[in-house]
Amino acid sequence: MTVLEQMGERAKKASRVLATAGGKKSEALTAIAKALRDEREKIKAANAEDIENGRKAGLRESLIDRLLLTDARIDGMAEGCEQVAALPDPIGETLSGRVLENGLEIRKVRVPMGVIGIIFEARPNVTADAAALCLKAGSAVILRGGKEAINSNKSIAEVMRRAVASAGLPEDSIQLVEDTSRQSSVEMMGLSEYLDVLIPRGGAGLIRAVVENSKVPVIETGVGNCHVYVDESGDPDMAANIIFNAKTSRPSVCNAIETVLVHKNAAEKALPLIKARLDEKSVEIHGCERTRAILGKCIIPATEDDWYTEYLDLKLAIRVVDSLEDAMEHIAKYSSGHSECIVTENYENARIFTSGVDSAAVYVNASTRFTDGGEFGLGAEIGISTQKLHARGPMGLNELTSMKFIINGNGQIR
């Protein structure tokens, strides 16, 4: 039996305890939050090793930022655990019920998935966020992070496992795969005997590999090629502020925008304001010919590839379009289905955009950076699902559960 199979067996055993753990799950999460704060120096020391190794390996600064754990980010992880602990327990919730003519009482109730596998890349906070949600949802979790964050992940997982055990639950409710070779990832995709669902969280290459090769059912989290469309009636100052926030507040995350579309009748006024804000953070702009005609040759000519690109960096593509319909056509062709925004004062255009744009989150006059489980009041999140079956958008507690039917009778036979 391989190491991963042994982990799978232990996770299955832990999942049976978690399925009936009730309030102990919240006690464990509260213990995890305290432990993360108490052990912050140990976690930061491990993270410093990862940061040093990343710089030696030539990781760009936007990826170093994804990797970095500050006091504020560790506090954020702890607060995320506390928020999840405070959420209502979804397990056992009755979704629907009825009594048949023969007297059978049928209820559809939420139940745990069982064992959840998560393959993710450079962000070590995912270790805490994912484990917290899976635990509250009554499932054991096997985490497999990338090599860039291995020291951070090991430290966080060790802290969480001890905290879970202190609350009287199996420490194997949370397990980390310490082998970061490609082989461990491939083997995890084949653990159909032990994993009930597999969730990839990372770049397009990772997600595609898991979706195409996994023998375990997959919930697909999406890359974020997100857009802001500035409508003809949109407030230019509001547009510039939204675009500045959505691009520069944290460019390395999936809810940051990558492309701005501007109606031709708004372009002359809006584009200089947008560029002035973006210049504050030295954002590299790739633009269409009409954008370059307004903003000058400092704008890099945009190529077809730019419209598809998730930069995850201080880079942005801008295109001037002839109409709302052209903007929606562009989004339909190039978007990853994550988050889109329209800046408009026209109610009908807002209605058409929100109805017609087929993405997980569609905004009117607000930054796409709000696409987040915590911001949506769901607590921490596993990721943003861009698929349509089972889960879509921020995946919180409910999206990590399954359901079953419970039938009560008094001797009925068929």
HUFEN-V962890 format. One record per helix or strand of 2 or more residues. SS is the DSSP state (A for helix, B for strand). FROM is the first residue (numbers start at 1). LEN is the number of residues. If there is no record, write none. Layout:
SS/FROM/LEN  SS/FROM/LEN
This chain:
A/3/16  A/24/15  A/40/17  A/61/7  A/71/16  B/94/6  B/105/8  B/115/6  A/125/12  B/140/5  A/147/20  A/171/3  B/174/3  A/182/8  B/197/5  A/204/10  B/218/4  B/226/5  A/236/13  B/257/7  A/264/16  B/284/4  A/289/7  B/300/2  A/304/5  B/315/7  A/324/11  B/339/5  A/347/10  B/361/4  A/368/3  B/384/2  B/393/2  A/398/3  B/401/8
